[in-house]
Amino acid sequence: MLSVMFIKSETKELKPFQKLSIPEACEITETLETQYRRTRKKAHADFFILDEEDQEVYAGTLSIGSGHARHVVDHIKKKLSSLKMDDIQEARKRSFLEQLEKEVPDHLNTTDGSFSLEEEKDDDVQMTQTPVLSTRNRRLIYGGGILSLLILSATCFSTVTTSQDRAETIQDLQNQVKLEQKITGTYERALLGDSEGALKRLSSIDEQSRLTNEQKNVYMSLLVDRKKYEEAVKLQGNHPEVVESMISKKGDVHALKEFQQTFPSPNGTFDLAYHEQRWEDMMRQSGVDMTDKRYEMKAYGYLKLDKVKEAKEEAAHIQNQNLNQKIETYEKTKKEVEETKKQVEEENKKDKKDEKKIQSLTDQQKKQEELLKNL
């Protein structure tokens, strides 16, 4: 979910550094725009759009009472429509606006001819799909780096006081854009299959601390694939647990074993036991950092040990509908197996046995046990 944070405002209604949801920000700024236009007042407010990790993905200045925009999202849509970008940047812009529009309350959707995703021609949309789709389908792995910097360069100067400051700001932004372009081009190569070339280019970038979390994850994945575990750990600020967790999620047992030899940890021992289906060993491991995923793994392990009560206790730590459904299915199937087994025993006790029925029940029991095994 995106959010809005006003950092400087000439209105008392928009409190600095208070984080608002998109719907809240739209409601407040729409009300203020209406009031200020009615009273012929004007005010400015600098703001950031933040992502789920509170990273800045957009910086802007809203002119309240100017009649330019109905609310803060309408302002962003109109501002972005005036910026000329290449195909890749255009795709990021589209994705960003789609996220924003989803969160705007229905009664505040603009219909005044402002920039609209639906109004673009089909041939324009097709033009951006190759090779941009490869990045969009991966949740725009590079983030909005260049997009946010370009927007920042177009909007931040209302807060810069002197021409010298502006020149320095422009230079800084140009340097940031060049770096982001280098990084972005490298990630495109990785996603299009040139992982070897991407890895070489990434290792030559001095400003690795400037990578976003998603970019670091892609870089880390490339390093792990080349068994460069020490470099991957260094990339993550010497936190081996981050790298171990990624390897575990991949399910690469061989890589996990190798990593454990260099960076042994309770987390790694637990995860490795899970992937090797050594359920008892997994349960005995202490000192494990229990994430939602590991609670799920432990609950599943208890099911494999036929300990439904313990599985439910682990599942209670998290909200996972699929896990709860699996436990419920296990209980139901286990009960069906017991009932079928009982029917087979009763049929075998009869003086006049019905062999066909016994065989049918036996086959049914095998299917139920197989289902139980494969849960």
C-alpha positions as CSV (number, residue, x, y, z in Angstrom):
1,M,0.0,0.0,0.0
2,L,1.2,3.5,-0.9
3,S,1.0,6.4,1.5
4,V,1.5,10.1,1.6
5,M,3.7,12.2,3.9
6,F,3.6,16.0,3.8
7,I,7.0,17.4,4.8
8,K,6.4,21.1,4.5
9,S,3.0,22.8,4.3
10,E,1.6,26.3,4.4
11,T,-1.7,24.9,5.7
12,K,-2.4,23.8,9.3
13,E,-4.6,20.9,8.1
14,L,-1.6,19.1,6.5
15,K,0.7,18.3,9.4
16,P,4.3,17.8,8.6
17,F,5.7,14.2,8.8
18,Q,2.3,12.7,9.4
19,K,1.8,9.6,7.2
20,L,-1.6,9.4,5.5
21,S,-3.2,6.7,3.4
22,I,-3.9,7.6,-0.2
23,P,-7.7,7.8,0.4
24,E,-7.1,10.0,3.5
25,A,-4.8,12.3,1.6
26,C,-7.2,12.6,-1.4
27,E,-10.1,13.4,0.9
28,I,-8.2,16.1,2.8
29,T,-6.6,17.7,-0.2
30,E,-9.8,17.7,-2.2
31,T,-11.6,19.5,0.7
32,L,-8.8,22.0,1.0
33,E,-8.7,22.7,-2.7
34,T,-12.5,23.4,-2.7
35,Q,-12.2,25.7,0.3
36,Y,-9.2,27.6,-0.9
37,R,-10.7,28.1,-4.4
38,R,-13.9,29.4,-2.8
39,T,-12.0,31.9,-0.7
40,R,-9.5,32.6,-3.4
41,K,-6.6,31.6,-1.2
42,K,-3.5,29.6,-2.3
43,A,-0.9,27.5,-0.5
44,H,1.8,25.0,-1.3
45,A,2.6,21.7,0.3
46,D,5.7,19.5,-0.3
47,F,5.1,15.8,0.0
48,F,6.5,12.3,-0.6
49,I,4.7,9.2,-1.8
50,L,6.0,6.3,0.2
51,D,5.9,2.5,-0.6
52,E,5.2,-0.3,1.9
53,E,8.7,-0.1,3.2
54,D,8.5,3.7,3.7
55,Q,10.9,4.3,0.8
56,E,10.3,7.5,-1.2
57,V,9.0,6.8,-4.7
58,Y,7.8,10.2,-5.6
59,A,8.5,13.8,-4.5
60,G,6.2,16.7,-5.4
61,T,4.8,20.1,-4.5
62,L,1.0,20.5,-4.4
63,S,-0.5,23.9,-5.2
64,I,-3.7,24.2,-3.2
65,G,-6.4,26.6,-4.5
66,S,-4.8,26.9,-7.9
67,G,-7.5,24.9,-9.6
68,H,-4.8,22.8,-11.3
69,A,-5.8,19.5,-9.6
70,R,-8.7,18.2,-7.6
71,H,-6.5,16.4,-5.1
72,V,-3.0,15.1,-4.5
73,V,-3.3,12.0,-6.8
74,D,-4.9,14.1,-9.6
75,H,-1.9,16.5,-9.3
76,I,0.5,13.6,-9.7
77,K,-1.3,12.2,-12.7
78,K,-1.3,15.6,-14.4
79,K,2.4,16.2,-13.5
80,L,3.5,12.8,-14.9
81,S,1.5,13.2,-18.1
82,S,3.6,16.2,-19.0
83,L,6.9,14.3,-18.6
84,K,8.4,12.6,-21.7
85,M,10.0,9.3,-20.9
86,D,11.4,6.3,-22.7
87,D,9.5,3.0,-23.0
88,I,10.9,1.5,-19.8
89,Q,10.3,4.7,-17.7
90,E,6.8,4.9,-19.3
91,A,6.0,1.4,-18.1
92,R,7.1,2.3,-14.6
93,K,5.0,5.4,-14.7
94,R,2.0,3.4,-15.8
95,S,2.5,0.9,-13.0
96,F,2.9,3.6,-10.4
97,L,-0.3,5.4,-11.5
98,E,-2.2,2.1,-11.6
99,Q,-1.2,1.6,-7.9
100,L,-2.3,5.1,-7.0
101,E,-5.6,5.0,-8.9
102,K,-6.6,1.7,-7.2
103,E,-6.6,3.5,-3.8
104,V,-8.4,6.7,-4.8
105,P,-12.0,6.7,-3.4
106,D,-14.6,6.2,-6.2
107,H,-16.3,9.6,-5.6
108,L,-13.0,11.4,-6.1
109,N,-12.0,9.8,-9.4
110,T,-11.3,12.6,-11.9
111,T,-13.2,12.8,-15.1
112,D,-12.1,16.2,-16.3
113,G,-9.8,15.1,-19.1
114,S,-6.7,14.6,-16.9
115,F,-4.2,11.9,-17.6
116,S,-6.0,8.5,-17.7
117,L,-4.5,5.1,-18.2
118,E,-7.6,3.9,-20.0
119,E,-7.5,6.7,-22.6
120,E,-4.2,5.5,-24.1
121,K,-4.5,3.9,-27.6
122,D,-3.9,0.2,-28.0
123,D,-1.0,0.7,-30.3
124,D,0.7,3.0,-27.7
125,V,0.3,0.3,-25.1
126,Q,1.6,-2.4,-27.5
127,M,4.7,-0.3,-28.2
128,T,5.8,-0.5,-24.6
129,Q,5.3,-4.2,-24.1
130,T,8.6,-5.5,-25.6
131,P,10.9,-6.0,-23.9
132,V,9.4,-4.0,-20.9
133,L,6.9,-6.8,-20.1
134,S,9.7,-9.0,-18.8
135,T,10.4,-6.4,-16.1
136,R,6.7,-5.6,-15.4
137,N,5.9,-9.3,-14.9
138,R,8.6,-9.3,-12.2
139,R,6.9,-6.5,-10.2
140,L,9.2,-3.9,-11.8
141,I,12.2,-5.3,-10.0
142,Y,14.2,-2.2,-10.4
143,G,11.7,-0.1,-8.5
144,G,10.9,3.4,-9.4
145,G,14.5,4.7,-9.1
146,I,14.9,6.7,-12.3
147,L,11.2,7.6,-12.3
148,S,11.3,9.1,-8.8
149,L,14.6,11.0,-9.6
150,L,13.2,12.5,-12.8
151,I,10.1,13.5,-11.0
152,L,12.1,15.0,-8.2
153,S,14.2,17.0,-10.6
154,A,11.0,18.4,-12.1
155,T,9.3,19.3,-8.8
156,C,11.8,20.0,-6.1
157,F,13.0,23.4,-7.1
158,S,10.2,25.3,-5.3
159,T,12.1,24.6,-2.1
160,V,15.5,25.6,-3.5
161,T,16.3,29.2,-2.8
162,T,19.3,30.3,-4.8
163,S,20.5,29.6,-8.4
164,Q,23.7,28.1,-6.9
165,D,21.7,25.7,-4.9
166,R,19.7,24.8,-7.9
167,A,22.8,24.2,-10.0
168,E,24.2,21.9,-7.3
169,T,20.8,20.1,-7.0
170,I,20.6,19.6,-10.7
171,Q,24.2,18.2,-10.8
172,D,23.4,15.8,-7.9
173,L,20.2,14.6,-9.6
174,Q,22.0,14.1,-12.9
175,N,24.6,12.0,-11.1
176,Q,21.9,9.9,-9.4
177,V,20.1,9.4,-12.7
178,K,23.3,8.2,-14.4
179,L,23.9,5.7,-11.6
180,E,20.3,4.5,-11.6
181,Q,20.5,4.1,-15.4
182,K,23.6,2.0,-15.1
183,I,22.0,-0.2,-12.4
184,T,18.7,-0.5,-14.3
185,G,20.4,-1.5,-17.5
186,T,22.4,-4.1,-15.6
187,Y,19.2,-5.6,-14.1
188,E,17.5,-5.7,-17.5
189,R,20.4,-7.8,-18.8
190,A,20.1,-10.1,-15.8
191,L,16.3,-10.6,-16.3
192,L,16.8,-11.1,-20.0
193,G,19.2,-14.0,-19.4
194,D,22.6,-12.4,-19.3
195,S,23.3,-13.1,-15.7
196,E,27.1,-13.5,-16.3
197,G,27.4,-10.0,-17.8
198,A,25.1,-8.5,-15.2
199,L,27.1,-9.9,-12.4
200,K,30.4,-8.5,-13.8
201,R,28.8,-5.0,-14.1
202,L,27.2,-5.1,-10.7
203,S,30.5,-6.0,-9.0
204,S,32.1,-3.0,-10.6
205,I,29.6,-0.5,-9.1
206,D,31.1,1.2,-6.1
207,E,27.8,2.7,-4.9
208,Q,26.3,-0.7,-4.0
209,S,24.8,0.8,-0.8
210,R,22.5,2.8,-3.1
211,L,20.8,-0.4,-4.4
212,T,17.2,-0.8,-3.4
213,N,16.2,-3.9,-1.4
214,E,14.8,-5.6,-4.5
215,Q,17.9,-4.8,-6.5
216,K,20.1,-6.3,-3.8
217,N,17.9,-9.4,-3.8
218,V,18.5,-9.9,-7.5
219,Y,22.2,-9.2,-7.2
220,M,22.3,-11.6,-4.2
221,S,20.5,-14.3,-6.2
222,L,23.1,-14.0,-9.0
223,L,26.0,-14.3,-6.4
224,V,24.4,-17.4,-4.8
225,D,23.9,-19.0,-8.2
226,R,27.7,-18.6,-8.7
227,K,28.3,-19.9,-5.2
228,K,29.8,-16.6,-4.2
229,Y,28.3,-16.8,-0.7
230,E,30.8,-14.5,1.1
231,E,30.1,-11.7,-1.4
232,A,26.4,-12.2,-1.0
233,V,26.7,-11.9,2.8
234,K,28.8,-8.8,2.4
235,L,26.2,-7.3,0.1
236,Q,23.6,-7.7,2.8
237,G,25.7,-5.9,5.4
238,N,27.3,-9.1,6.9
239,H,23.9,-10.6,7.8
240,P,24.2,-14.2,6.7
241,E,20.7,-15.0,7.9
242,V,19.3,-12.9,5.0
243,V,21.2,-14.9,2.4
244,E,20.3,-18.2,4.1
245,S,16.6,-17.3,4.1
246,M,16.7,-16.6,0.4
247,I,18.5,-19.9,-0.4
248,S,15.9,-21.8,1.8
249,K,13.0,-20.1,-0.1
250,K,14.5,-21.3,-3.3
251,G,14.5,-24.9,-2.0
252,D,18.1,-25.5,-3.2
253,V,19.2,-28.1,-0.7
254,H,22.7,-28.5,-2.1
255,A,23.3,-24.7,-1.9
256,L,21.9,-24.6,1.6
257,K,24.3,-27.4,2.7
258,E,27.2,-25.5,1.2
259,F,26.2,-22.3,2.8
260,Q,25.8,-24.0,6.2
261,Q,29.4,-25.2,6.0
262,T,30.7,-21.6,5.7
263,F,28.0,-19.8,7.8
264,P,26.5,-22.4,10.2
265,S,23.4,-21.2,12.1
266,P,20.3,-22.6,13.9
267,N,18.2,-21.2,11.2
268,G,20.1,-23.0,8.5
269,T,20.0,-26.3,10.4
270,F,16.2,-26.0,10.9
271,D,15.6,-25.1,7.2
272,L,17.9,-27.8,5.9
273,A,16.2,-30.4,8.1
274,Y,12.8,-29.3,6.7
275,H,13.9,-29.6,3.1
276,E,15.4,-33.0,3.8
277,Q,12.2,-34.1,5.6
278,R,14.1,-34.9,8.8
279,W,11.1,-33.8,10.9
280,E,12.4,-35.0,14.3
281,D,15.7,-33.2,13.8
282,M,13.8,-30.1,12.8
283,M,11.7,-30.1,16.0
284,R,14.8,-30.5,18.2
285,Q,16.6,-27.5,16.8
286,S,16.7,-24.6,19.3
287,G,17.6,-20.9,18.8
288,V,15.7,-20.5,15.6
289,D,14.4,-17.2,14.4
290,M,10.7,-18.1,14.0
291,T,9.3,-16.2,11.0
292,D,5.8,-16.8,9.6
293,K,7.3,-19.2,7.0
294,R,9.1,-21.2,9.7
295,Y,5.9,-21.5,11.8
296,E,4.3,-22.9,8.7
297,M,7.2,-25.3,8.1
298,K,7.0,-26.5,11.7
299,A,3.3,-27.0,11.6
300,Y,3.7,-29.0,8.4
301,G,6.5,-31.1,10.1
302,Y,4.2,-31.9,13.0
303,L,1.5,-33.1,10.5
304,K,4.1,-35.4,9.0
305,L,4.7,-36.8,12.5
306,D,1.0,-37.2,12.9
307,K,0.9,-34.7,15.7
308,V,-2.2,-32.6,14.8
309,K,-2.5,-30.8,18.2
310,E,1.1,-29.5,17.9
311,A,0.5,-28.5,14.3
312,K,-2.5,-26.5,15.3
313,E,-0.5,-24.7,18.0
314,E,2.2,-23.7,15.5
315,A,-0.4,-22.6,13.0
316,A,-2.0,-20.4,15.7
317,H,1.0,-18.1,15.6
318,I,0.2,-16.9,12.1
319,Q,-2.7,-16.2,9.8
320,N,-2.4,-18.7,7.0
321,Q,-5.7,-19.9,5.5
322,N,-3.9,-22.5,3.3
323,L,-2.1,-24.0,6.3
324,N,-5.3,-24.2,8.3
325,Q,-7.1,-25.8,5.4
326,K,-4.3,-28.4,5.1
327,I,-4.6,-29.3,8.8
328,E,-8.3,-29.6,8.5
329,T,-8.0,-31.8,5.4
330,Y,-5.4,-33.9,7.2
331,E,-7.8,-34.5,10.2
332,K,-10.7,-35.3,7.9
333,T,-8.6,-37.7,5.7
334,K,-7.1,-39.4,8.8
335,K,-10.6,-40.0,10.2
336,E,-11.7,-41.5,6.8
337,V,-8.7,-43.8,6.8
338,E,-9.5,-45.1,10.3
339,E,-13.2,-45.6,9.3
340,T,-12.2,-47.5,6.1
341,K,-9.7,-49.6,8.0
342,K,-12.4,-50.5,10.6
343,Q,-14.8,-51.6,7.8
344,V,-12.1,-53.8,6.3
345,E,-11.5,-55.5,9.6
346,E,-15.2,-56.0,10.1
347,E,-15.6,-57.6,6.7
348,N,-12.7,-59.9,7.3
349,K,-14.3,-61.2,10.5
350,K,-17.4,-62.3,8.7
351,D,-17.8,-66.0,8.1
352,K,-19.0,-65.4,4.6
353,K,-16.6,-62.8,3.2
354,D,-17.4,-60.5,0.4
355,E,-14.0,-60.5,-1.4
356,K,-15.0,-57.8,-3.9
357,K,-16.1,-55.5,-1.1
358,I,-13.0,-56.1,0.9
359,Q,-10.9,-55.4,-2.2
360,S,-12.8,-52.2,-2.9
361,L,-12.4,-51.0,0.7
362,T,-8.7,-51.9,0.7
363,D,-8.2,-49.9,-2.5
364,Q,-10.1,-47.0,-1.0
365,Q,-7.9,-47.1,2.1
366,K,-4.7,-47.0,0.0
367,K,-6.0,-44.0,-1.9
368,Q,-6.8,-42.2,1.4
369,E,-3.4,-43.1,2.9
370,E,-1.7,-41.8,-0.3
371,L,-3.6,-38.6,-0.1
372,L,-2.6,-38.3,3.6
373,K,1.0,-38.9,2.7
374,N,1.1,-36.3,-0.1
375,L,-0.6,-33.5,1.9
